Amino acid sequence: MAEETTTPNTQAPAYPAEASREMIEAGVFYGRTKNKTNPKMRQFVIANRGGVEVINLEKTADGLAAALAFVTEKVRDNGVPLLVATQPAAEAALVAAAKKLGIPYVVNRWVGGTLTNYKIVGARVEHLKKLRSDLASGALDKYTKKERVEIDREIKRLEDLMGGLEAMSREPDLLIMIDPNLHATAVREARIRKIPIVALANIDADPDLVDHLVPGNDSAKKSIEWFLGRIEKAIGDGMKQRVVPAVPVASEARKEI
């Protein structure tokens, strides 16, 4: 059968009734051109429109459900999630979600060794915290104007590189990312450290590198926001389900004394 070559339009293709209307409105179904599709991802393609592959939203929904259940469980068990998305379309939504939840994130550039050399990266993050503390307390006032300019530059540089990692007190227990192709170094480090990856990934990705893959448009702002909104809720649910250790009776007795 000859491949369709009609001009793509903005109308969503017909989907089974159980497919989410929100996914359609967010454009989650938009894939890549056929020649950019990873053969391993063809299982997630339902049709081709004007040379653009159309993602099967039933499979997106299935992948999302499994991913969210995993995220909630890991966070409930005190796991630390790290959000990763360096594309401009993701920055605002990702930073807002991470700050609301108090979790670490990367939106500017992945620093090599963030996972495989965490002690060194962690030390740089602590250095940033100290510089900020010294700045706030006036401890940097003793330096000359020229020295202060250099210190301010160092603070700005570290903030750009590692500002989002300040909430990461230890190695993360899972990575949640947008577009694993764009974050190959992060994926590689996570695989080395055996840290599971949850990702919104288009059909040009390698599914073998992602533990919990949600097939979908990973470049459009609306699609990214749709994914992050559900990830935020899953993390929040996991935090709410955490069991607070009971206070030993003996400790309460000592307080009364």
PAMIDREN-430575 format. One record per residue (C-alpha): residue number from 0; residue in one letter; y, z, x. Coordinates in steps of 0.25 Angstrom, whole numbers, plus 5000, padded with zeros to 4 digits. Layout:
PAMIDREN-430575
<node k="NUM" r="a" c2="Y" c3="Z" c1="X"/>
...
end
This chain:
PAMIDREN-430575
<node k="0" r="m" c2="5000" c3="5000" c1="5000"/>
<node k="1" r="a" c2="5014" c3="4996" c1="5006"/>
<node k="2" r="e" c2="5023" c3="5008" c1="5009"/>
<node k="3" r="e" c2="5035" c3="5009" c1="5000"/>
<node k="4" r="t" c2="5048" c3="5005" c1="5006"/>
<node k="5" r="t" c2="5058" c3="5008" c1="4995"/>
<node k="6" r="t" c2="5071" c3="5015" c1="4999"/>
<node k="7" r="p" c2="5070" c3="5030" c1="4999"/>
<node k="8" r="n" c2="5078" c3="5037" c1="4988"/>
<node k="9" r="t" c2="5082" c3="5051" c1="4985"/>
<node k="10" r="q" c2="5073" c3="5053" c1="4973"/>
<node k="11" r="a" c2="5062" c3="5062" c1="4976"/>
<node k="12" r="p" c2="5048" c3="5055" c1="4974"/>
<node k="13" r="a" c2="5039" c3="5060" c1="4962"/>
<node k="14" r="y" c2="5031" c3="5072" c1="4966"/>
<node k="15" r="p" c2="5021" c3="5081" c1="4958"/>
<node k="16" r="a" c2="5027" c3="5091" c1="4949"/>
<node k="17" r="e" c2="5024" c3="5103" c1="4957"/>
<node k="18" r="a" c2="5032" c3="5097" c1="4969"/>
<node k="19" r="s" c2="5045" c3="5106" c1="4970"/>
<node k="20" r="r" c2="5058" c3="5100" c1="4964"/>
<node k="21" r="e" c2="5065" c3="5107" c1="4975"/>
<node k="22" r="m" c2="5058" c3="5100" c1="4986"/>
<node k="23" r="i" c2="5061" c3="5087" c1="4980"/>
<node k="24" r="e" c2="5076" c3="5090" c1="4978"/>
<node k="25" r="a" c2="5076" c3="5095" c1="4993"/>
<node k="26" r="g" c2="5070" c3="5082" c1="4998"/>
<node k="27" r="v" c2="5058" c3="5089" c1="5004"/>
<node k="28" r="f" c2="5050" c3="5077" c1="5001"/>
<node k="29" r="y" c2="5057" c3="5068" c1="5011"/>
<node k="30" r="g" c2="5048" c3="5064" c1="5023"/>
<node k="31" r="r" c2="5050" c3="5055" c1="5035"/>
<node k="32" r="t" c2="5047" c3="5040" c1="5036"/>
<node k="33" r="k" c2="5033" c3="5036" c1="5037"/>
<node k="34" r="n" c2="5033" c3="5033" c1="5052"/>
<node k="35" r="k" c2="5039" c3="5047" c1="5055"/>
<node k="36" r="t" c2="5028" c3="5054" c1="5047"/>
<node k="37" r="n" c2="5018" c3="5062" c1="5055"/>
<node k="38" r="p" c2="5004" c3="5057" c1="5050"/>
<node k="39" r="k" c2="4999" c3="5072" c1="5049"/>
<node k="40" r="m" c2="5010" c3="5074" c1="5038"/>
<node k="41" r="r" c2="5006" c3="5062" c1="5029"/>
<node k="42" r="q" c2="4999" c3="5072" c1="5021"/>
<node k="43" r="f" c2="5012" c3="5077" c1="5016"/>
<node k="44" r="v" c2="5017" c3="5063" c1="5012"/>
<node k="45" r="i" c2="5016" c3="5059" c1="4997"/>
<node k="46" r="a" c2="5024" c3="5045" c1="4997"/>
<node k="47" r="n" c2="5033" c3="5036" c1="5005"/>
<node k="48" r="r" c2="5047" c3="5032" c1="4999"/>
<node k="49" r="g" c2="5055" c3="5021" c1="5007"/>
<node k="50" r="g" c2="5048" c3="5025" c1="5020"/>
<node k="51" r="v" c2="5050" c3="5040" c1="5019"/>
<node k="52" r="e" c2="5038" c3="5048" c1="5017"/>
<node k="53" r="v" c2="5038" c3="5058" c1="5005"/>
<node k="54" r="i" c2="5033" c3="5072" c1="5007"/>
<node k="55" r="n" c2="5023" c3="5077" c1="4997"/>
<node k="56" r="l" c2="5030" c3="5089" c1="4991"/>
<node k="57" r="e" c2="5017" c3="5095" c1="4986"/>
<node k="58" r="k" c2="5013" c3="5097" c1="5000"/>
<node k="59" r="t" c2="5026" c3="5102" c1="5004"/>
<node k="60" r="a" c2="5025" c3="5113" c1="4993"/>
<node k="61" r="d" c2="5011" c3="5117" c1="4998"/>
<node k="62" r="g" c2="5016" c3="5118" c1="5012"/>
<node k="63" r="l" c2="5028" c3="5126" c1="5008"/>
<node k="64" r="a" c2="5020" c3="5136" c1="5000"/>
<node k="65" r="a" c2="5011" c3="5138" c1="5012"/>
<node k="66" r="a" c2="5022" c3="5139" c1="5022"/>
<node k="67" r="l" c2="5030" c3="5149" c1="5013"/>
<node k="68" r="a" c2="5018" c3="5158" c1="5011"/>
<node k="69" r="f" c2="5015" c3="5158" c1="5026"/>
<node k="70" r="v" c2="5030" c3="5162" c1="5029"/>
<node k="71" r="t" c2="5030" c3="5173" c1="5019"/>
<node k="72" r="e" c2="5017" c3="5179" c1="5024"/>
<node k="73" r="k" c2="5022" c3="5178" c1="5038"/>
<node k="74" r="v" c2="5035" c3="5185" c1="5035"/>
<node k="75" r="r" c2="5029" c3="5195" c1="5026"/>
<node k="76" r="d" c2="5020" c3="5199" c1="5038"/>
<node k="77" r="n" c2="5033" c3="5201" c1="5047"/>
<node k="78" r="g" c2="5033" c3="5187" c1="5053"/>
<node k="79" r="v" c2="5046" c3="5182" c1="5059"/>
<node k="80" r="p" c2="5049" c3="5168" c1="5054"/>
<node k="81" r="l" c2="5058" c3="5159" c1="5063"/>
<node k="82" r="l" c2="5066" c3="5148" c1="5056"/>
<node k="83" r="v" c2="5068" c3="5135" c1="5064"/>
<node k="84" r="a" c2="5076" c3="5123" c1="5060"/>
<node k="85" r="t" c2="5086" c3="5116" c1="5069"/>
<node k="86" r="q" c2="5091" c3="5105" c1="5060"/>
<node k="87" r="p" c2="5105" c3="5106" c1="5054"/>
<node k="88" r="a" c2="5099" c3="5104" c1="5040"/>
<node k="89" r="a" c2="5091" c3="5117" c1="5041"/>
<node k="90" r="e" c2="5101" c3="5126" c1="5048"/>
<node k="91" r="a" c2="5109" c3="5132" c1="5037"/>
<node k="92" r="a" c2="5097" c3="5135" c1="5028"/>
<node k="93" r="l" c2="5089" c3="5141" c1="5039"/>
<node k="94" r="v" c2="5099" c3="5150" c1="5045"/>
<node k="95" r="a" c2="5103" c3="5155" c1="5031"/>
<node k="96" r="a" c2="5088" c3="5158" c1="5029"/>
<node k="97" r="a" c2="5085" c3="5164" c1="5042"/>
<node k="98" r="k" c2="5098" c3="5173" c1="5042"/>
<node k="99" r="k" c2="5095" c3="5178" c1="5027"/>
<node k="100" r="l" c2="5080" c3="5182" c1="5032"/>
<node k="101" r="g" c2="5084" c3="5187" c1="5045"/>
<node k="102" r="i" c2="5074" c3="5178" c1="5053"/>
<node k="103" r="p" c2="5076" c3="5170" c1="5065"/>
<node k="104" r="y" c2="5079" c3="5155" c1="5065"/>
<node k="105" r="v" c2="5082" c3="5143" c1="5074"/>
<node k="106" r="v" c2="5092" c3="5132" c1="5069"/>
<node k="107" r="n" c2="5099" c3="5127" c1="5082"/>
<node k="108" r="r" c2="5089" c3="5124" c1="5093"/>
<node k="109" r="w" c2="5075" c3="5130" c1="5096"/>
<node k="110" r="v" c2="5075" c3="5137" c1="5109"/>
<node k="111" r="g" c2="5063" c3="5134" c1="5117"/>
<node k="112" r="g" c2="5054" c3="5146" c1="5119"/>
<node k="113" r="t" c2="5059" c3="5153" c1="5106"/>
<node k="114" r="l" c2="5044" c3="5155" c1="5103"/>
<node k="115" r="t" c2="5037" c3="5153" c1="5116"/>
<node k="116" r="n" c2="5047" c3="5161" c1="5124"/>
<node k="117" r="y" c2="5052" c3="5171" c1="5114"/>
<node k="118" r="k" c2="5055" c3="5182" c1="5124"/>
<node k="119" r="i" c2="5065" c3="5174" c1="5131"/>
<node k="120" r="v" c2="5071" c3="5168" c1="5118"/>
<node k="121" r="g" c2="5071" c3="5182" c1="5112"/>
<node k="122" r="a" c2="5079" c3="5187" c1="5124"/>
<node k="123" r="r" c2="5089" c3="5177" c1="5122"/>
<node k="124" r="v" c2="5091" c3="5181" c1="5108"/>
<node k="125" r="e" c2="5092" c3="5195" c1="5112"/>
<node k="126" r="h" c2="5103" c3="5191" c1="5122"/>
<node k="127" r="l" c2="5111" c3="5184" c1="5111"/>
<node k="128" r="k" c2="5110" c3="5197" c1="5102"/>
<node k="129" r="k" c2="5115" c3="5205" c1="5114"/>
<node k="130" r="l" c2="5127" c3="5196" c1="5116"/>
<node k="131" r="r" c2="5131" c3="5196" c1="5102"/>
<node k="132" r="s" c2="5130" c3="5211" c1="5102"/>
<node k="133" r="d" c2="5138" c3="5212" c1="5114"/>
<node k="134" r="l" c2="5148" c3="5203" c1="5108"/>
<node k="135" r="a" c2="5149" c3="5211" c1="5096"/>
<node k="136" r="s" c2="5151" c3="5225" c1="5103"/>
<node k="137" r="g" c2="5161" c3="5220" c1="5113"/>
<node k="138" r="a" c2="5152" c3="5221" c1="5125"/>
<node k="139" r="l" c2="5156" c3="5207" c1="5129"/>
<node k="140" r="d" c2="5171" c3="5210" c1="5130"/>
<node k="141" r="k" c2="5169" c3="5214" c1="5145"/>
<node k="142" r="y" c2="5167" c3="5199" c1="5149"/>
<node k="143" r="t" c2="5178" c3="5189" c1="5153"/>
<node k="144" r="k" c2="5182" c3="5179" c1="5143"/>
<node k="145" r="k" c2="5175" c3="5168" c1="5151"/>
<node k="146" r="e" c2="5162" c3="5177" c1="5151"/>
<node k="147" r="r" c2="5164" c3="5179" c1="5136"/>
<node k="148" r="v" c2="5164" c3="5164" c1="5133"/>
<node k="149" r="e" c2="5151" c3="5162" c1="5140"/>
<node k="150" r="i" c2="5145" c3="5174" c1="5133"/>
<node k="151" r="d" c2="5150" c3="5168" c1="5119"/>
<node k="152" r="r" c2="5144" c3="5155" c1="5123"/>
<node k="153" r="e" c2="5131" c3="5161" c1="5126"/>
<node k="154" r="i" c2="5131" c3="5168" c1="5113"/>
<node k="155" r="k" c2="5134" c3="5155" c1="5106"/>
<node k="156" r="r" c2="5122" c3="5148" c1="5113"/>
<node k="157" r="l" c2="5112" c3="5159" c1="5110"/>
<node k="158" r="e" c2="5116" c3="5159" c1="5096"/>
<node k="159" r="d" c2="5114" c3="5144" c1="5094"/>
<node k="160" r="l" c2="5101" c3="5145" c1="5101"/>
<node k="161" r="m" c2="5095" c3="5158" c1="5097"/>
<node k="162" r="g" c2="5104" c3="5164" c1="5086"/>
<node k="163" r="g" c2="5094" c3="5162" c1="5075"/>
<node k="164" r="l" c2="5083" c3="5170" c1="5083"/>
<node k="165" r="e" c2="5090" c3="5183" c1="5083"/>
<node k="166" r="a" c2="5081" c3="5188" c1="5072"/>
<node k="167" r="m" c2="5069" c3="5184" c1="5079"/>
<node k="168" r="s" c2="5064" c3="5197" c1="5086"/>
<node k="169" r="r" c2="5051" c3="5192" c1="5089"/>
<node k="170" r="e" c2="5043" c3="5179" c1="5090"/>
<node k="171" r="p" c2="5043" c3="5173" c1="5076"/>
<node k="172" r="d" c2="5030" c3="5172" c1="5068"/>
<node k="173" r="l" c2="5033" c3="5159" c1="5061"/>
<node k="174" r="l" c2="5042" c3="5147" c1="5063"/>
<node k="175" r="i" c2="5048" c3="5140" c1="5050"/>
<node k="176" r="m" c2="5055" c3="5127" c1="5054"/>
<node k="177" r="i" c2="5061" c3="5114" c1="5048"/>
<node k="178" r="d" c2="5055" c3="5102" c1="5055"/>
<node k="179" r="p" c2="5045" c3="5105" c1="5066"/>
<node k="180" r="n" c2="5048" c3="5092" c1="5072"/>
<node k="181" r="l" c2="5062" c3="5096" c1="5075"/>
<node k="182" r="h" c2="5057" c3="5109" c1="5081"/>
<node k="183" r="a" c2="5045" c3="5105" c1="5090"/>
<node k="184" r="t" c2="5048" c3="5116" c1="5101"/>
<node k="185" r="a" c2="5048" c3="5127" c1="5090"/>
<node k="186" r="v" c2="5035" c3="5121" c1="5084"/>
<node k="187" r="r" c2="5029" c3="5121" c1="5098"/>
<node k="188" r="e" c2="5033" c3="5135" c1="5102"/>
<node k="189" r="a" c2="5028" c3="5140" c1="5088"/>
<node k="190" r="r" c2="5014" c3="5133" c1="5091"/>
<node k="191" r="i" c2="5013" c3="5139" c1="5104"/>
<node k="192" r="r" c2="5016" c3="5153" c1="5099"/>
<node k="193" r="k" c2="5007" c3="5151" c1="5087"/>
<node k="194" r="i" c2="5019" c3="5153" c1="5077"/>
<node k="195" r="p" c2="5017" c3="5147" c1="5064"/>
<node k="196" r="i" c2="5027" c3="5136" c1="5059"/>
<node k="197" r="v" c2="5031" c3="5134" c1="5045"/>
<node k="198" r="a" c2="5039" c3="5121" c1="5044"/>
<node k="199" r="l" c2="5046" c3="5111" c1="5034"/>
<node k="200" r="a" c2="5042" c3="5098" c1="5041"/>
<node k="201" r="n" c2="5043" c3="5083" c1="5037"/>
<node k="202" r="i" c2="5032" c3="5074" c1="5039"/>
<node k="203" r="d" c2="5035" c3="5070" c1="5053"/>
<node k="204" r="a" c2="5030" c3="5084" c1="5058"/>
<node k="205" r="d" c2="5017" c3="5088" c1="5063"/>
<node k="206" r="p" c2="5010" c3="5097" c1="5053"/>
<node k="207" r="d" c2="5001" c3="5102" c1="5064"/>
<node k="208" r="l" c2="5012" c3="5109" c1="5071"/>
<node k="209" r="v" c2="5016" c3="5117" c1="5058"/>
<node k="210" r="d" c2="5008" c3="5128" c1="5052"/>
<node k="211" r="h" c2="5015" c3="5128" c1="5038"/>
<node k="212" r="l" c2="5021" c3="5114" c1="5036"/>
<node k="213" r="v" c2="5030" c3="5111" c1="5024"/>
<node k="214" r="p" c2="5031" c3="5096" c1="5023"/>
<node k="215" r="g" c2="5045" c3="5092" c1="5019"/>
<node k="216" r="n" c2="5059" c3="5086" c1="5023"/>
<node k="217" r="d" c2="5063" c3="5094" c1="5035"/>
<node k="218" r="s" c2="5076" c3="5087" c1="5037"/>
<node k="219" r="a" c2="5084" c3="5088" c1="5024"/>
<node k="220" r="k" c2="5093" c3="5100" c1="5022"/>
<node k="221" r="k" c2="5088" c3="5102" c1="5007"/>
<node k="222" r="s" c2="5073" c3="5102" c1="5011"/>
<node k="223" r="i" c2="5075" c3="5111" c1="5023"/>
<node k="224" r="e" c2="5083" c3="5121" c1="5014"/>
<node k="225" r="w" c2="5072" c3="5120" c1="5003"/>
<node k="226" r="f" c2="5061" c3="5124" c1="5014"/>
<node k="227" r="l" c2="5070" c3="5135" c1="5020"/>
<node k="228" r="g" c2="5073" c3="5141" c1="5007"/>
<node k="229" r="r" c2="5058" c3="5143" c1="5004"/>
<node k="230" r="i" c2="5056" c3="5148" c1="5018"/>
<node k="231" r="e" c2="5067" c3="5158" c1="5017"/>
<node k="232" r="k" c2="5060" c3="5164" c1="5004"/>
<node k="233" r="a" c2="5047" c3="5164" c1="5010"/>
<node k="234" r="i" c2="5052" c3="5172" c1="5022"/>
<node k="235" r="g" c2="5060" c3="5181" c1="5013"/>
<node k="236" r="d" c2="5047" c3="5184" c1="5004"/>
<node k="237" r="g" c2="5039" c3="5187" c1="5017"/>
<node k="238" r="m" c2="5050" c3="5197" c1="5021"/>
<node k="239" r="k" c2="5050" c3="5204" c1="5007"/>
<node k="240" r="q" c2="5035" c3="5205" c1="5008"/>
<node k="241" r="r" c2="5035" c3="5212" c1="5021"/>
<node k="242" r="v" c2="5028" c3="5226" c1="5020"/>
<node k="243" r="v" c2="5038" c3="5237" c1="5025"/>
<node k="244" r="p" c2="5030" c3="5247" c1="5033"/>
<node k="245" r="a" c2="5029" c3="5261" c1="5026"/>
<node k="246" r="v" c2="5036" c3="5272" c1="5032"/>
<node k="247" r="p" c2="5026" c3="5283" c1="5038"/>
<node k="248" r="v" c2="5026" c3="5296" c1="5030"/>
<node k="249" r="a" c2="5028" c3="5303" c1="5044"/>
<node k="250" r="s" c2="5040" c3="5296" c1="5047"/>
<node k="251" r="e" c2="5046" c3="5300" c1="5034"/>
<node k="252" r="a" c2="5043" c3="5314" c1="5036"/>
<node k="253" r="r" c2="5050" c3="5314" c1="5050"/>
<node k="254" r="k" c2="5062" c3="5308" c1="5043"/>
<node k="255" r="e" c2="5063" c3="5320" c1="5033"/>
<node k="256" r="i" c2="5061" c3="5330" c1="5045"/>
end
